[in-house]
Amino acid sequence: MTSGLMKALLNTRMLICIFNGFTAGLPLYFLSQMIPAWLRTAQVDLKTIGFFGLVMIPYSFKYLWAPILDRYIPPFLGRRRGWMLITQVLLFGVMLSLSLMNPQMNIQIILYLGLLIGVFSATQDIALDAYRRELLPDEELGLGNSFYANAYRISGFIPGALGLILADHLSWSWSFVIVSLFMLVGIIHTLSIKEITQDIMPPKTLKEAVVGPFKDFFAKDGVKTGLLILLFLFFYKFGDVMATSLITPFYIDVGFSMTVIGTVAKIVGLWSMIVGGFLGGLLMYKWGINKSLWIFGIVQMITILGFSVLNEIGPNIWALGVVVGLEYLGVGLGSAALMAFIAQNTNKNFTGTQLALLSSFFAIPKSFAGILSGVLIEGVKDSDGIFFLVLGNMSGVGYTYFFYICTVLALPGMILLCWVAPWGAKKK
């Protein structure tokens, strides 16, 4: 096992996973970390910032247009690389355009641009996920996905740490320009790798591209098991997603400066996720995916409680480092196992659509978690417009009890493991 592990660690497929992961993560963290911090410093309220979580909706419904990417081949670079390049160029242009916006004057335009980034980023994910599944042999899924996930998180350092630090010392406009330039990494990488065509029979018609992936997925283990898998993907990281949906505004409200957030919180979180993801890949190679999902799920659930402790302590840098380090270690472990589980449940002939379908269910909570979190934390007043019309007056629970709720919300995903990934099942 040791020699096989070393060969897997040192091959070029892992390097490709790293660059693809970085390129996939950059626009998502741009949306989820940089834009919320920008809006909060411009005195935009939490509920409005939470409303911007709707720009994540394309990640939840990308399976609707994934068959197009499975079926049709661009006139350059091939089926996967062609779509990768198209979306990366579009992302670069739209991300760059935000440097011209002002939150006080252009809030609606910012929302539309954010939605475009979500659409192009979700489309890029379809191509990148399919390329990764077609690239990796089954025995390398755990390691390859952990490398991909780690690089995905490393990319979060660019908008979530570097971008915030630059905003403190230059301006938000220049910060957006510099962060957007990092999309060139993905464009150059896409031009330098090869298309994967071996042992793959792409769908010959659009009908086959639409129907085939769903028929294959539900036929493999039965409709009941298929539906349970989809429910599991929705709930496994639900508590985690809720807890971190407004995490940058949380740090600001606790009393940390932008520089502290950009250095201590983001850097510690980044390296904790890297360690968690890499450790997760190694442990999955030894334990298998099922046992890893159980152990890592328990870790990621318990560590959410650290944010409640941090809120009670206040702006203490050492407490921030410990809490963030433990939480994102759990995030790294859980994400590595979940991504490997998703890849394991796909057919290489329909990778684009099946991966889009499965990862969409994982992404659904990200679309509304920010809105729900903002309402739970702050409550609703009669001056809150549509929130008041729908919910009426509602008292907020505050940050401490909010993180307690997030911990409880992690339980359904753990319970569903009994059916979709039993502890004693044979290691894959």
C-alpha positions as CSV (number, residue, x, y, z in Angstrom):
1,M,0.0,0.0,0.0
2,T,2.9,2.4,0.8
3,S,4.5,2.1,-2.6
4,G,1.1,2.5,-4.3
5,L,0.4,5.6,-2.2
6,M,3.8,7.2,-3.1
7,K,3.2,6.6,-6.8
8,A,-0.2,8.2,-6.6
9,L,1.1,11.2,-4.6
10,L,3.9,11.9,-7.1
11,N,2.1,11.6,-10.5
12,T,1.2,14.5,-12.8
13,R,-2.5,13.8,-12.3
14,M,-2.2,15.2,-8.8
15,L,-0.6,18.4,-10.2
16,I,-3.5,18.9,-12.7
17,C,-6.0,18.4,-9.8
18,I,-4.2,21.2,-7.9
19,F,-4.4,23.8,-10.7
20,N,-8.0,22.9,-11.6
21,G,-9.0,23.1,-7.9
22,F,-7.4,26.6,-7.6
23,T,-9.2,27.8,-10.7
24,A,-12.6,26.4,-9.6
25,G,-12.4,27.9,-6.1
26,L,-11.3,31.5,-7.0
27,P,-14.7,32.7,-8.3
28,L,-16.7,31.0,-5.5
29,Y,-14.6,32.6,-2.7
30,F,-14.8,35.9,-4.7
31,L,-18.5,35.7,-4.3
32,S,-18.7,34.2,-0.7
33,Q,-15.9,36.1,1.0
34,M,-14.7,39.2,-0.8
35,I,-18.0,40.7,-1.9
36,P,-19.7,40.2,1.6
37,A,-16.7,42.0,3.2
38,W,-16.9,44.8,0.7
39,L,-20.6,45.3,1.2
40,R,-20.3,45.1,5.0
41,T,-17.6,47.8,5.1
42,A,-20.0,49.9,2.9
43,Q,-22.6,49.7,5.7
44,V,-24.9,47.2,3.9
45,D,-27.0,45.3,6.4
46,L,-26.6,41.6,7.1
47,K,-30.0,40.6,5.6
48,T,-29.1,42.3,2.3
49,I,-25.7,40.6,2.3
50,G,-27.4,37.3,3.1
51,F,-29.7,38.0,0.1
52,F,-26.6,38.0,-2.1
53,G,-26.4,34.3,-1.3
54,L,-28.9,33.9,-4.1
55,V,-26.0,34.4,-6.6
56,M,-25.0,30.8,-5.5
57,I,-28.3,29.4,-7.0
58,P,-26.6,28.5,-10.3
59,Y,-24.4,26.0,-8.4
60,S,-27.6,24.3,-7.2
61,F,-29.1,23.9,-10.7
62,K,-26.1,23.4,-12.9
63,Y,-27.3,19.9,-13.8
64,L,-30.0,21.5,-15.9
65,W,-27.4,22.7,-18.5
66,A,-24.7,20.1,-17.8
67,P,-26.0,17.8,-20.6
68,I,-25.1,20.5,-23.1
69,L,-21.5,20.4,-22.0
70,D,-21.6,16.6,-22.2
71,R,-23.0,16.5,-25.7
72,Y,-21.6,19.5,-27.6
73,I,-17.9,20.1,-28.2
74,P,-16.5,23.6,-28.7
75,P,-14.5,24.1,-32.0
76,F,-11.3,24.3,-30.1
77,L,-9.4,22.4,-27.3
78,G,-11.9,19.5,-27.0
79,R,-15.1,18.7,-25.0
80,R,-13.8,19.5,-21.5
81,R,-10.9,22.0,-22.1
82,G,-13.0,24.0,-24.6
83,W,-15.7,24.7,-22.1
84,M,-13.1,25.3,-19.4
85,L,-11.5,28.1,-21.4
86,I,-14.8,29.7,-22.5
87,T,-16.0,30.0,-18.9
88,Q,-12.6,31.2,-17.5
89,V,-12.4,34.1,-20.0
90,L,-15.9,35.1,-19.2
91,L,-15.3,34.9,-15.4
92,F,-12.2,37.1,-15.7
93,G,-14.1,39.8,-17.5
94,V,-17.1,39.9,-15.1
95,M,-14.9,39.8,-12.0
96,L,-12.9,42.6,-13.3
97,S,-16.0,44.8,-14.0
98,L,-16.8,44.9,-10.2
99,S,-13.8,47.2,-9.8
100,L,-16.0,49.9,-11.4
101,M,-19.0,49.5,-9.0
102,N,-20.0,51.4,-5.8
103,P,-22.2,49.4,-3.3
104,Q,-24.2,52.6,-2.3
105,M,-25.0,53.4,-5.9
106,N,-24.9,50.2,-7.9
107,I,-26.3,47.5,-5.5
108,Q,-28.6,46.0,-8.1
109,I,-25.9,45.9,-10.8
110,I,-23.6,44.2,-8.3
111,L,-26.3,41.6,-7.7
112,Y,-26.6,40.9,-11.4
113,L,-22.9,40.7,-12.0
114,G,-22.6,38.4,-9.0
115,L,-25.3,36.2,-10.6
116,L,-23.3,36.1,-13.8
117,I,-20.2,35.0,-11.9
118,G,-22.3,32.3,-10.3
119,V,-23.5,31.0,-13.7
120,F,-20.1,31.0,-15.3
121,S,-18.4,29.6,-12.3
122,A,-21.0,26.8,-12.0
123,T,-20.5,26.0,-15.7
124,Q,-16.8,25.9,-15.2
125,D,-17.3,23.5,-12.4
126,I,-19.2,21.1,-14.7
127,A,-16.2,21.0,-17.0
128,L,-13.6,20.8,-14.3
129,D,-15.4,18.1,-12.3
130,A,-15.9,16.0,-15.4
131,Y,-12.3,16.4,-16.5
132,R,-11.1,15.3,-13.0
133,R,-13.3,12.2,-12.9
134,E,-12.2,11.2,-16.4
135,L,-8.5,11.9,-15.5
136,L,-8.4,9.8,-12.2
137,P,-8.5,6.1,-11.9
138,D,-10.8,4.8,-9.2
139,E,-8.0,4.1,-6.7
140,E,-6.9,7.7,-6.9
141,L,-10.3,9.3,-6.3
142,G,-9.7,10.0,-2.6
143,L,-6.2,11.5,-3.1
144,G,-7.0,13.4,-6.3
145,N,-10.2,14.9,-4.8
146,S,-8.3,15.9,-1.6
147,F,-5.6,17.7,-3.7
148,Y,-8.3,19.4,-5.7
149,A,-10.2,20.4,-2.6
150,N,-7.0,21.7,-1.0
151,A,-6.1,23.8,-4.0
152,Y,-9.7,25.0,-4.1
153,R,-9.3,26.3,-0.6
154,I,-5.9,27.8,-1.3
155,S,-7.6,29.9,-3.9
156,G,-9.7,31.3,-1.1
157,F,-6.6,33.0,0.2
158,I,-6.6,35.3,-2.8
159,P,-10.1,37.0,-2.4
160,G,-10.6,36.1,1.3
161,A,-7.2,37.2,2.6
162,L,-5.1,39.0,0.0
163,G,-8.1,40.9,-1.3
164,L,-9.1,42.1,2.2
165,I,-5.5,43.2,3.1
166,L,-5.2,45.1,-0.2
167,A,-8.6,46.8,0.5
168,D,-7.2,48.0,3.8
169,H,-4.1,49.5,2.2
170,L,-5.1,50.5,-1.4
171,S,-8.8,50.5,-2.4
172,W,-11.5,48.1,-3.1
173,S,-11.3,48.9,-6.8
174,W,-7.6,47.9,-7.0
175,S,-8.2,44.9,-4.8
176,F,-10.8,43.6,-7.3
177,V,-8.5,44.2,-10.3
178,I,-5.6,42.3,-8.6
179,V,-7.7,39.4,-7.5
180,S,-9.4,39.1,-10.9
181,L,-5.9,38.7,-12.6
182,F,-5.5,35.4,-10.8
183,M,-8.0,33.9,-13.2
184,L,-5.2,33.9,-15.7
185,V,-3.6,31.0,-13.8
186,G,-6.6,28.8,-14.9
187,I,-6.6,30.1,-18.5
188,I,-2.9,29.3,-19.0
189,H,-3.2,25.9,-17.3
190,T,-6.2,25.0,-19.5
191,L,-4.1,25.7,-22.6
192,S,-1.2,23.6,-21.4
193,I,-3.0,20.3,-20.5
194,K,-4.3,17.5,-22.7
195,E,-7.9,16.4,-23.3
196,I,-8.9,13.0,-21.9
197,T,-10.5,10.7,-24.5
198,Q,-9.5,7.2,-23.5
199,D,-12.2,4.7,-22.5
200,I,-14.9,7.3,-22.8
201,M,-18.1,7.1,-24.9
202,P,-19.8,10.5,-24.9
203,P,-23.5,10.7,-25.6
204,K,-24.3,10.9,-29.3
205,T,-27.5,12.9,-29.0
206,L,-28.8,15.6,-26.6
207,K,-31.6,13.3,-25.6
208,E,-29.1,10.7,-24.5
209,A,-27.1,13.3,-22.7
210,V,-30.2,14.4,-20.8
211,V,-31.8,11.0,-20.0
212,G,-28.8,8.7,-19.8
213,P,-27.1,10.2,-16.7
214,F,-30.3,10.1,-14.6
215,K,-31.3,6.7,-15.8
216,D,-27.9,5.3,-15.1
217,F,-27.7,6.9,-11.6
218,F,-31.0,5.6,-10.4
219,A,-30.6,2.2,-12.0
220,K,-27.3,1.4,-10.3
221,D,-28.6,1.0,-6.7
222,G,-32.3,1.6,-7.1
223,V,-34.5,4.7,-6.9
224,K,-34.8,4.6,-3.1
225,T,-31.0,4.5,-2.6
226,G,-30.6,7.2,-5.2
227,L,-33.0,9.5,-3.4
228,L,-31.3,8.8,-0.1
229,I,-28.0,9.7,-1.6
230,L,-29.4,13.1,-2.8
231,L,-30.8,13.8,0.6
232,F,-27.5,12.9,2.2
233,L,-25.6,15.3,-0.1
234,F,-28.0,18.1,0.9
235,F,-27.7,17.6,4.6
236,Y,-24.1,16.3,5.2
237,K,-22.5,19.8,5.4
238,F,-25.7,21.8,6.0
239,G,-24.7,22.8,9.5
240,D,-21.2,23.8,8.3
241,V,-22.5,25.8,5.4
242,M,-24.9,27.7,7.7
243,A,-22.2,28.4,10.2
244,T,-19.8,29.9,7.7
245,S,-22.3,31.6,5.4
246,L,-21.8,35.0,7.0
247,I,-18.5,34.2,8.7
248,T,-16.6,37.3,7.5
249,P,-19.3,39.7,8.7
250,F,-19.2,37.7,12.0
251,Y,-15.5,38.4,12.4
252,I,-16.1,42.1,11.7
253,D,-19.0,42.2,14.3
254,V,-16.9,40.5,16.9
255,G,-14.4,43.3,16.6
256,F,-11.6,42.1,14.4
257,S,-9.9,44.4,11.9
258,M,-9.8,43.7,8.2
259,T,-6.1,43.0,8.5
260,V,-6.5,40.5,11.3
261,I,-9.3,38.8,9.4
262,G,-7.2,38.7,6.2
263,T,-4.2,37.3,8.1
264,V,-5.1,35.3,11.2
265,A,-8.6,34.1,10.3
266,K,-8.1,33.4,6.6
267,I,-4.5,32.1,6.7
268,V,-5.2,29.8,9.7
269,G,-8.4,28.6,8.1
270,L,-6.7,28.0,4.8
271,W,-3.9,25.9,6.2
272,S,-6.2,24.0,8.5
273,M,-8.3,23.1,5.5
274,I,-5.2,22.1,3.6
275,V,-4.1,19.8,6.4
276,G,-7.6,18.5,6.8
277,G,-8.0,17.8,3.1
278,F,-4.6,16.2,2.7
279,L,-5.0,14.1,5.9
280,G,-8.4,13.2,4.7
281,G,-7.1,11.9,1.5
282,L,-4.5,9.7,3.2
283,L,-6.9,8.4,5.8
284,M,-9.5,7.5,3.0
285,Y,-6.8,5.6,1.2
286,K,-6.5,3.5,4.4
287,W,-10.0,3.4,5.8
288,G,-12.1,3.8,2.7
289,I,-14.7,6.4,2.0
290,N,-17.6,5.1,4.3
291,K,-15.7,5.1,7.6
292,S,-14.1,8.4,6.7
293,L,-17.5,10.1,6.2
294,W,-18.6,9.0,9.7
295,I,-15.4,10.1,11.5
296,F,-14.9,13.3,9.6
297,G,-18.6,14.2,9.9
298,I,-18.5,14.0,13.7
299,V,-15.4,16.2,13.7
300,Q,-16.9,18.9,11.5
301,M,-20.1,18.9,13.6
302,I,-18.4,19.4,16.9
303,T,-16.0,22.1,15.8
304,I,-18.9,24.5,14.8
305,L,-19.3,25.1,18.6
306,G,-16.0,26.9,18.6
307,F,-17.6,30.0,17.0
308,S,-20.0,30.3,19.9
309,V,-17.1,30.3,22.3
310,L,-15.3,33.0,20.2
311,N,-18.4,35.2,20.3
312,E,-18.4,35.0,24.0
313,I,-14.7,35.7,24.4
314,G,-14.6,38.6,22.0
315,P,-11.8,39.9,19.7
316,N,-9.0,37.8,21.1
317,I,-6.5,36.9,18.3
318,W,-5.3,33.6,20.0
319,A,-8.9,32.4,20.4
320,L,-9.6,33.3,16.8
321,G,-6.7,31.2,15.6
322,V,-7.6,28.2,17.7
323,V,-11.3,28.3,16.8
324,V,-10.7,28.8,13.1
325,G,-8.0,26.2,13.0
326,L,-10.2,23.5,14.5
327,E,-13.3,24.4,12.5
328,Y,-11.6,24.4,9.1
329,L,-9.7,21.2,9.9
330,G,-13.1,19.6,10.2
331,V,-14.3,21.3,7.0
332,G,-11.2,20.0,5.2
333,L,-11.8,16.4,6.4
334,G,-15.5,16.4,5.6
335,S,-15.2,18.0,2.2
336,A,-12.5,15.6,1.1
337,A,-14.6,12.6,2.0
338,L,-17.8,14.0,0.4
339,M,-16.1,14.9,-2.9
340,A,-14.7,11.4,-3.1
341,F,-18.1,9.9,-2.3
342,I,-19.7,12.0,-5.1
343,A,-17.0,10.9,-7.6
344,Q,-17.4,7.3,-6.6
345,N,-21.1,7.4,-7.5
346,T,-20.7,8.5,-11.1
347,N,-20.3,6.9,-14.5
348,K,-17.4,8.2,-16.7
349,N,-19.6,8.3,-19.7
350,F,-21.9,10.9,-18.1
351,T,-19.5,12.6,-15.7
352,G,-20.5,16.2,-16.5
353,T,-24.2,15.7,-15.8
354,Q,-23.9,13.2,-12.9
355,L,-21.3,15.2,-11.1
356,A,-23.3,18.4,-11.7
357,L,-26.4,16.7,-10.3
358,L,-24.7,15.3,-7.2
359,S,-22.7,18.4,-6.4
360,S,-25.8,20.6,-7.0
361,F,-27.5,19.0,-4.1
362,F,-24.5,19.6,-2.0
363,A,-24.5,23.3,-3.1
364,I,-28.3,24.0,-2.6
365,P,-27.9,25.1,1.1
366,K,-25.3,27.7,0.0
367,S,-28.0,29.5,-2.0
368,F,-30.2,30.3,0.9
369,A,-28.0,29.8,4.0
370,G,-27.0,33.5,4.0
371,I,-30.6,34.7,4.1
372,L,-31.6,32.2,6.8
373,S,-28.5,33.0,8.8
374,G,-29.1,36.8,8.6
375,V,-32.7,36.4,9.8
376,L,-31.8,34.1,12.6
377,I,-29.0,36.3,13.9
378,E,-30.6,39.7,13.6
379,G,-34.3,39.0,13.5
380,V,-36.8,41.0,11.5
381,K,-38.1,44.5,12.1
382,D,-40.9,46.5,10.4
383,S,-38.2,48.4,8.5
384,D,-36.9,45.3,6.8
385,G,-39.1,45.4,3.7
386,I,-39.9,42.1,2.1
387,F,-38.5,40.2,5.1
388,F,-41.1,41.9,7.3
389,L,-43.9,41.2,4.8
390,V,-43.1,37.5,4.7
391,L,-42.1,36.8,8.4
392,G,-43.4,39.7,10.4
393,N,-41.6,40.8,13.6
394,M,-39.1,38.3,14.7
395,S,-36.4,38.4,17.4
396,G,-32.9,37.4,16.5
397,V,-31.1,34.7,18.5
398,G,-27.7,36.4,18.2
399,Y,-24.4,34.7,17.1
400,T,-23.9,32.4,20.1
401,Y,-27.2,30.5,19.9
402,F,-27.1,30.7,16.1
403,F,-24.0,28.4,16.1
404,Y,-25.8,26.0,18.5
405,I,-28.5,25.8,15.9
406,C,-26.0,25.1,13.2
407,T,-24.5,22.2,15.2
408,V,-28.0,20.6,15.5
409,L,-28.5,21.1,11.7
410,A,-25.5,18.8,11.1
411,L,-27.3,15.8,12.6
412,P,-29.6,14.7,9.7
413,G,-26.6,14.2,7.4
414,M,-25.0,11.9,10.0
415,I,-28.2,9.9,10.5
416,L,-28.5,9.3,6.7
417,L,-25.0,7.7,6.7
418,C,-26.7,4.6,8.1
419,W,-28.2,4.0,4.7
420,V,-25.9,5.5,2.1
421,A,-22.5,4.7,3.7
422,P,-22.9,2.1,6.4
423,W,-19.9,1.9,8.8
424,G,-19.2,-1.8,8.1
425,A,-19.6,-1.7,4.3
426,K,-16.7,-3.0,2.2
427,K,-13.9,-0.4,1.6
428,K,-13.9,1.1,-1.8
